């Protein structure tokens, strides 16, 4: 790969996640503090992203892969997204906010797959070359979350203004990216896009348990993305009444989760080979339970270490379950259906699972909020309980078998 291409792809990946990280983890606090949204309204706003993730594979699979150059699609989507982000900054009605957010997510969600596709199409050895490009996405998330934290604007409209400016830059940069013409030919069916050939994997009881557990664990994942920031902020407010919340640097603290994700990602290949998929998944589930208990019981002062531990456990939670799950799926599927198997898992988790999780997270928070005061302990015990149920299922029914499933 030429150095110019490498630099352009790295910039593309950095901006892609800079846009996303600017608003995603902070949106709940913004909607609560500035729009005075209910927990249910916040949950619906996060669910908009999951709806878009369900639609995205069809958009990319039926349009971008067949009729248009990927870099031009990326450019147009980001420019449209920048315009919709501007509209978000102008609305103060949480119901209107949801519809604009849904429209924005429909422009953003396809770009996740597009940036990956554009990158890999320029590589002769994606397995070795792609991680060096993809890491710029994680670095971008760390950078923008810290920027938001240092500026003290985690609950301000500035999070969408930062995303808007970044989307505009990425939209213009996309026109300079290497040419990535469509490659797919012939008809593309609904069944192919949802990965129907991978349904054969459901004949394997362990994979079936893994599949439904992956959907269910997205409920706790949604709780984290939706409510971690407001929960930590409220915990510090209770511990230090009268102190300006911007001095708590919540966003900066939460960025440690991405640092943890990078470190455990590097350790995963060694741990996976030594302990096997079942033990790795169980460790991930125990980490999920532990982090939610810590979030619930920390008081932000004497037990502040619990907050840091809960944040740092993100790497174990995400990498040991979701990333190891991708490896497990790849091994079970074999070369013939591995792409469809990964598409099926992505659609089920980030689409269906995260949608269900976002709605439940919003309603649970609403249930435990009285007179604008939230009982965060009760909120966090719900995802902890869900993760505990999944843990029991795994221990009882999942076998440590990565042999390729047969039709």
Buried (B, 14 or more C-beta within 10 A) or exposed (E): BEEEBBEBBBBBBBBBBBBBBBBBBBBBBBBBBBBEBBBBBBBBBBBBBBBBBBBBBBBBBBBBBBEBBBBBBBBBBBBBBBBBBBBBBEBEEBEBBBBBBBBBBBBBBBBBBBBBBBBBBBBEEBEEBBEEBBBBBBBBBBBBBBBBBEBBBBBBBBBBBBBBBBBBBBBEBBEEBBEBEBEEEEEBEEEBBBBBBBBBBEEBEBBBBBBBBBBBBBBBBBBBBBBBBBBBBBBBBEBBEEEEBBEBBBBBBBBBBBBBBBBBBEBBEEBBEEBBBBBBBBBBBBBBBBBBBBBBBBEBEEBBEBBEBBBBBBBBBBBBBBBBBBBBBBBBBBEEBBBBBBBBBBBBBBBBBBBBBBBBBBBBBBBBBEEEEBBBBBBBBBBBEBBBEBBEBBEEEBEEBBEBBEE
